[in-house]
Amino acid sequence: MNNAVTGRRARLLASAVAALLLGVIGAPSTYASPDAQDCPAAEIFATDNTAIITDPDDPRLDTRLTRFGHEVRQIIRAHGARPGRSELLDGVFWSGELRQATYERSREFDVERVGRDGLHHIAGVVAKQYHQEAVLTFRCLPRTSPETDAVEIEVPGVRVSELREALVADPEARERLGGGSVTLDGRLVLVAAVDDLPLARGFVSAVGADWDRAQVRYGDREFVR
């Protein structure tokens, strides 16, 4: 698979897919209180797909990744952490090389009882076993932590087609955010750099989502190769 396309897709999962509910820096309504964060110790965004998919009707996007989900949970457990819930994601990412949107079905995995080094190791095992250019991780941390460099945003009421249209229409979002994912029940999921909060908040509005319903979590992201 082309490394440039794969690398961009990994940055987006964000994946993610990975993994964008953001606001203007400094605006009180933008930030969630650290005490209010409701998230697992960490998350992994991953897939077993190695193909570039440009057709939104491609049947490969209908897979539920059931076996993959079981196998990744086993990997998490085998390396000393505790797997939590897992959720299917429909990702839409921008390929600068192809000049069009690409698509990917992936899974988000909650991981408990894991630290930074353990999470990195588990993600590296997943990347190697499934031939991925990179696997996105997110550790939930207080906003004031010196390790916090990213946000994970969820906002309901978004369709995959709306995500695609907004991405295609916004060159800056394509370059800096890369893309995002939508859960099967219609929640937009984005993982972005803290510095990209203003851009991300505008993107959330562009997809027709209600910022007031957004959940913003703070933490540390890493693309593990």
C-alpha positions as CSV (number, residue, x, y, z in Angstrom):
1,M,0.0,0.0,0.0
2,N,1.3,3.5,-0.7
3,N,3.0,4.8,2.4
4,A,1.9,8.4,1.8
5,V,-1.8,7.5,1.6
6,T,-1.5,5.0,4.5
7,G,0.3,7.5,6.7
8,R,-2.2,10.2,6.1
9,R,-5.1,7.8,6.8
10,A,-3.4,6.7,10.1
11,R,-3.0,10.4,11.1
12,L,-6.7,10.9,10.6
13,L,-8.1,8.0,12.6
14,A,-8.8,9.1,14.0
15,S,-8.3,7.5,13.2
16,A,-7.5,8.2,14.6
17,V,-9.6,7.8,12.4
18,A,-9.1,8.4,14.5
19,A,-9.7,9.5,15.7
20,L,-13.0,16.9,16.4
21,L,-15.2,18.6,18.9
22,L,-13.2,21.7,19.5
23,G,-13.6,25.3,20.2
24,V,-11.7,28.6,20.2
25,I,-8.8,28.5,22.6
26,G,-9.5,30.4,25.7
27,A,-13.3,30.3,25.4
28,P,-14.8,28.8,28.6
29,S,-17.5,26.9,26.7
30,T,-14.9,25.2,24.6
31,Y,-13.2,23.2,27.3
32,A,-14.5,20.3,29.3
33,S,-13.5,20.3,33.0
34,P,-10.8,17.6,33.7
35,D,-13.0,16.3,36.4
36,A,-15.9,15.9,34.0
37,Q,-13.9,13.7,31.5
38,D,-15.6,10.3,31.2
39,C,-13.1,8.1,29.2
40,P,-11.1,5.0,29.6
41,A,-7.4,5.1,30.5
42,A,-6.5,4.7,26.9
43,E,-7.9,3.9,23.4
44,I,-6.5,2.2,20.3
45,F,-7.8,3.0,16.8
46,A,-6.9,0.3,14.4
47,T,-8.0,-1.8,11.4
48,D,-6.8,-4.9,9.5
49,N,-7.4,-3.2,6.2
50,T,-4.4,-2.7,3.9
51,A,-6.3,-1.6,0.7
52,I,-7.0,2.0,-0.5
53,I,-10.8,2.3,-0.8
54,T,-12.2,5.2,-2.8
55,D,-15.7,4.0,-3.4
56,P,-18.1,4.6,-0.5
57,D,-20.3,1.7,-1.7
58,D,-17.4,-0.8,-1.6
59,P,-18.6,-4.0,0.1
60,R,-15.4,-4.2,2.2
61,L,-16.8,-1.2,4.2
62,D,-19.6,-3.4,5.5
63,T,-17.4,-5.7,7.5
64,R,-17.9,-5.8,11.2
65,L,-14.3,-6.7,11.9
66,T,-15.5,-9.3,14.4
67,R,-12.5,-11.6,14.2
68,F,-10.2,-8.6,14.2
69,G,-11.9,-7.3,17.3
70,H,-11.5,-10.6,19.2
71,E,-7.8,-10.8,18.2
72,V,-6.9,-7.3,19.3
73,R,-8.6,-7.8,22.6
74,Q,-6.5,-10.9,23.1
75,I,-3.4,-8.9,22.3
76,I,-4.4,-6.3,24.8
77,R,-4.9,-9.0,27.5
78,A,-1.8,-10.9,26.6
79,H,0.3,-7.8,27.3
80,G,-0.9,-7.1,30.7
81,A,-3.7,-4.6,30.1
82,R,-7.5,-5.0,30.3
83,P,-9.6,-4.6,27.2
84,G,-12.9,-2.7,27.5
85,R,-15.6,-2.1,24.9
86,S,-14.9,-1.8,21.2
87,E,-16.8,0.2,18.6
88,L,-17.0,0.1,14.8
89,L,-16.1,3.3,13.0
90,D,-16.6,4.4,9.4
91,G,-13.6,6.6,8.5
92,V,-13.3,9.2,5.8
93,F,-9.9,10.5,5.0
94,W,-8.3,12.8,2.4
95,S,-5.6,11.5,0.1
96,G,-3.5,14.3,-1.2
97,E,-1.9,12.0,-3.7
98,L,-5.2,10.7,-5.1
99,R,-6.9,14.1,-4.7
100,Q,-10.0,12.4,-3.4
101,A,-11.6,11.0,-0.2
102,T,-10.7,7.5,0.9
103,Y,-12.7,5.3,3.2
104,E,-12.0,2.7,5.9
105,R,-13.9,0.5,8.4
106,S,-12.0,0.4,11.7
107,R,-12.5,-0.3,15.4
108,E,-11.8,1.7,18.5
109,F,-10.7,-0.3,21.5
110,D,-10.9,0.9,25.1
111,V,-7.9,-0.2,27.2
112,E,-7.7,-0.1,31.0
113,R,-4.9,-0.7,33.4
114,V,-2.2,0.5,31.0
115,G,0.4,3.2,31.1
116,R,2.2,5.1,28.3
117,D,4.9,2.5,27.6
118,G,2.5,-0.5,27.8
119,L,0.0,1.2,25.4
120,H,2.8,2.0,22.9
121,H,4.0,-1.6,23.0
122,I,0.5,-3.0,22.4
123,A,-0.2,-0.6,19.5
124,G,3.2,-1.6,18.0
125,V,2.2,-5.3,18.2
126,V,-1.1,-4.5,16.4
127,A,0.6,-2.5,13.7
128,K,3.1,-5.2,13.0
129,Q,0.6,-8.1,13.1
130,Y,-1.8,-6.4,10.7
131,H,0.7,-4.7,8.4
132,Q,-0.3,-1.2,9.3
133,E,1.8,1.9,8.6
134,A,0.7,3.3,12.0
135,V,-1.8,2.7,14.8
136,L,-3.3,5.7,16.6
137,T,-3.5,5.7,20.4
138,F,-5.1,8.2,22.8
139,R,-4.5,8.4,26.5
140,C,-7.1,10.3,28.5
141,L,-5.4,13.0,30.7
142,P,-6.3,16.2,32.5
143,R,-6.3,19.3,30.3
144,T,-3.5,20.8,32.5
145,S,-1.2,17.7,32.2
146,P,2.2,18.6,30.6
147,E,1.7,15.5,28.4
148,T,-1.6,16.7,27.0
149,D,-1.2,17.5,23.3
150,A,-4.5,16.4,21.7
151,V,-8.3,16.3,22.0
152,E,-10.8,13.6,21.2
153,I,-14.2,15.0,20.2
154,E,-17.5,13.2,19.8
155,V,-20.7,14.9,18.6
156,P,-23.9,13.2,17.6
157,G,-26.1,13.7,14.5
158,V,-23.5,13.2,11.7
159,R,-23.7,11.0,8.6
160,V,-20.7,9.7,6.7
161,S,-21.8,11.5,3.6
162,E,-21.8,14.8,5.5
163,L,-18.3,14.2,6.8
164,R,-17.1,13.5,3.3
165,E,-18.7,16.6,1.8
166,A,-17.3,18.9,4.5
167,L,-13.8,17.4,4.0
168,V,-13.8,17.8,0.3
169,A,-15.0,21.4,0.6
170,D,-12.4,22.6,3.0
171,P,-8.7,22.5,1.9
172,E,-7.4,23.6,5.3
173,A,-9.3,20.9,7.2
174,R,-8.1,18.3,4.6
175,E,-4.5,19.3,5.3
176,R,-4.5,19.8,9.0
177,L,-7.2,17.5,10.3
178,G,-7.1,14.9,7.5
179,G,-10.4,13.4,8.1
180,G,-12.4,11.7,10.8
181,S,-14.8,8.8,11.6
182,V,-18.5,8.3,12.3
183,T,-19.9,5.6,14.6
184,L,-22.7,3.4,13.5
185,D,-25.2,5.4,15.6
186,G,-24.1,8.7,13.9
187,R,-21.5,10.2,16.2
188,L,-18.6,12.1,14.7
189,V,-15.3,11.1,16.2
190,L,-12.2,13.2,15.8
191,V,-8.7,13.2,17.4
192,A,-6.8,16.4,16.7
193,A,-4.0,18.5,18.1
194,V,-4.9,21.0,20.8
195,D,-3.6,23.8,18.5
196,D,-6.2,22.8,15.9
197,L,-9.1,23.5,18.2
198,P,-10.4,26.6,16.4
199,L,-10.2,24.9,13.0
200,A,-11.9,21.7,14.4
201,R,-14.7,23.6,15.9
202,G,-15.4,25.3,12.5
203,F,-15.3,21.9,10.9
204,V,-17.9,20.5,13.3
205,S,-20.2,23.3,12.3
206,A,-19.5,22.6,8.6
207,V,-20.7,19.0,8.9
208,G,-24.0,20.3,10.4
209,A,-23.3,19.1,14.0
210,D,-24.4,21.0,17.1
211,W,-21.3,22.1,19.0
212,D,-23.3,22.5,22.2
213,R,-23.7,18.7,22.2
214,A,-20.1,18.0,21.7
215,Q,-18.0,16.0,24.2
216,V,-14.3,17.0,24.4
217,R,-11.7,14.9,26.1
218,Y,-8.1,15.8,26.6
219,G,-5.0,13.6,26.4
220,D,-2.0,12.4,24.6
221,R,-2.0,10.9,21.1
222,E,0.6,8.9,19.4
223,F,0.9,7.2,15.9
224,V,2.7,4.0,16.7
225,R,4.6,2.3,13.9
